[in-house]
């Protein structure tokens, strides 16, 4: 059983933001048209703090020129797309909202995000064969991450101390791993959860 102090510490921590993800299957090759990379980050300006503040304060303007992360799984595994096409996923930070909000707005938001990436990736709506979305509510449902947290605890200065939530717990022989433990290097991402 966890001590009262550990429980209070956990209750005092802040989750990371969540995400809205658009998965695309397109019917044209992008090889040679975009760099052969894992992901492209589109940031129309350098005010990253403002993007995060909009999410944290639930004042995201989906129609604006916010950031989007574009990843290309089929560049690295051709089996993830049809022979002539690509698989792409687009990620934007998102506030946690009710499942009803996402049911009513996911399609519109996905279209706005696709319009953003048309500025950096040569695709059009007519190139899209498959379009699926994942909302913060879906991330919560399938990962059990509180409020659909994208990468565990928020990477704030007060929450990256490696001793805050270490791998070794106060319960004998119980070790933890993943993005809910702290490493002293920052939070989130595959590189952190494999350490």
Rosetta blueprint (number, residue, H / E / L):
1 X L
2 X L
3 X L
4 X H
5 X H
6 X H
7 X H
8 X H
9 X H
10 X H
11 X H
12 X L
13 X L
14 X L
15 X E
16 X L
17 X L
18 X E
19 X E
20 X E
21 X E
22 X E
23 X E
24 X E
25 X E
26 X E
27 X L
28 X L
29 X L
30 X L
31 X E
32 X L
33 X L
34 X E
35 X L
36 X L
37 X L
38 X L
39 X E
40 X E
41 X E
42 X E
43 X L
44 X L
45 X L
46 X L
47 X L
48 X H
49 X H
50 X H
51 X H
52 X H
53 X H
54 X H
55 X H
56 X H
57 X L
58 X L
59 X L
60 X L
61 X L
62 X L
63 X L
64 X L
65 X L
66 X L
67 X L
68 X E
69 X E
70 X E
71 X E
72 X L
73 X H
74 X H
75 X H
76 X L
77 X L
78 X H
79 X H
80 X H
81 X L
82 X L
83 X L
84 X L
85 X L
86 X E
87 X E
88 X E
89 X E
90 X E
91 X E
92 X E
93 X E
94 X E
95 X L
96 X L
97 X L
98 X L
99 X H
100 X H
101 X H
102 X H
103 X H
104 X H
105 X H
106 X H
107 X H
108 X H
109 X H
110 X H
111 X H
112 X H
113 X H
114 X H
115 X H
116 X H
117 X H
118 X L
119 X L
120 X L
121 X L
122 X L
123 X L
124 X L
125 X H
126 X H
127 X H
128 X E
129 X E
130 X E
131 X E
132 X E
133 X E
134 X E
135 X L
136 X H
137 X H
138 X H
139 X H
140 X H
141 X H
142 X H
143 X H
144 X L
145 X L
146 X H
147 X H
148 X H
149 X L
150 X L
151 X L
152 X L
153 X E
154 X L
155 X L
156 X L
157 X H
158 X H
159 X H
160 X L
161 X L
162 X L
163 X L
164 X L
165 X L
166 X L
167 X L
168 X E
169 X L
170 X L
171 X L
172 X L
173 X L
174 X L
175 X E
176 X L
177 X L
178 X L
179 X L
180 X L
181 X L
182 X L
183 X L
184 X L
185 X L
186 X L
187 X L
188 X L
189 X L
190 X H
191 X H
192 X H
193 X H
194 X L
195 X L
